[in-house]
Amino acid sequence: MSHSSNVITAQAQETGTSNTPGIVIYWFRNDLRLADNQALIRACQHAENLVFVYCHPSATLQAQRWNFPHPGLHRQRFVESALADLSQQLHAMGSQLLEVSMSAVEFLPLLARELGSKVVYCEEIAAPYEQDDIYALRAAGLTVHTHWQSSLLDPTYLPFGADALPDVFTQFRTLIEAKGVQPPAPLPAPHSLPALPDNFGQIARKWAIDSHAASVEPSAEAAALLNDARSSFPYFLPAFSGGSTAANAHVENYLKRKLPHTYKQTRNQLSGLDYSTKFSPWLASGAISARQIFSALKGFEAELGANDGSYWIWFELLWRDYFRLLHLKYGRQLYSAKGLTDLPMPPHDAEKFNDWCQARTGNAFIDAAMAELAATGYLSNRMRQVVASYLIHELACDWRAGAAWFEAQLIDYDVYSNQGNWLYIAGRGTDPRNGRRFNIPKQVHDHDRDGTYRRLWGKLESDASNQ
């Protein structure tokens, strides 16, 4: 059965539920918001009592095949601030967020038994590990209702089914625009929430992580390492912290300053706060939805006019959707070494890969980017493409290793976009040009001719050939 069938089936099962199941569990995944959260709204509609849960995987469960921890400290801190914001919002509505240091597959069956409930609501994520979690929970006897809600466009209202998605992005975009397909309006947050069950306090005392321990400030040395003033996304500042409060304020401020009108001109810059929208970290955690952003953007255009810059934000949101829809069409095939092609297995050099991760390749431009990624958890879109191309085409390393490193490092890691972009650069996805190999000297000439970026990250003197 295809992923799209799973989504449709889950929604049909959910809609057909007529009897209130009593106590319901809502499992937050990458949807850390109350507004425009269809799965949460459905849970509220079908629950007498509702328990909100977020599961932090343990360190042992974070270990992956490439042998480095997932996620890294930068994304952990960003998500923690998003959860703190979400917890405050739930508390203001008379509820609470239960955070536990266990995987959902481990914890939710235990919680369900203590609650006397088998019903779980959550968002649908059409990626292998995330799908496996749903299968495991259902195998454990839980009734899991999933809802597809992370895309801008609604897959059920596209002019083609998931299996007929065009295999070239330009064809997809052209068809969407020719048919005048528009996203649904974002939904408001629930006005009220079902009450917590009577035994919630007892359960929270037993399972909740120590909130005091979680809020302990890092040492001065650790804080200095994590709070790098050179960051293009300084998540350690209140304005860039996780959570829907900061996300909505950022969108409002971005539009108020009329930055959409210059977005296309500045989007390929390498450093700074304003060259790109910086929406991606909040989109990745689900603190804000693509539909909320698009609605605000259309309001901006109605008041101040549209141009190539504001159009290009829609263009980028369509790319984000396209990588999601590819998952509905191809599923696990996107995670195989060959991707969607008949190419041979990718080569890999563990030593060169480690040098790339540690910013020790000897190429000043590449090493500057990898140093920035390690220090801040963020990297411009231009440099993401450049370092991916370098790893694959110059160092002859496995694209999957690079994708895993980005997964571990990026604050704005998104399973769909990460996998789609790495496949694209490797020529193992849907790129009609069979991959993108960037000319590194040309990239230096076009984007860092005076060495500002390499100098910022202390790499200019390491490779005189790139000066």
Beta strands, then each sheet from edge to edge (+ up, - down):
strand 1: 23-27
strand 2: 49-55
strand 3: 97-100
strand 4: 119-123
strand 5: 143-147
sheet 1: 3+ 2+ 1+ 4+ 5+
end
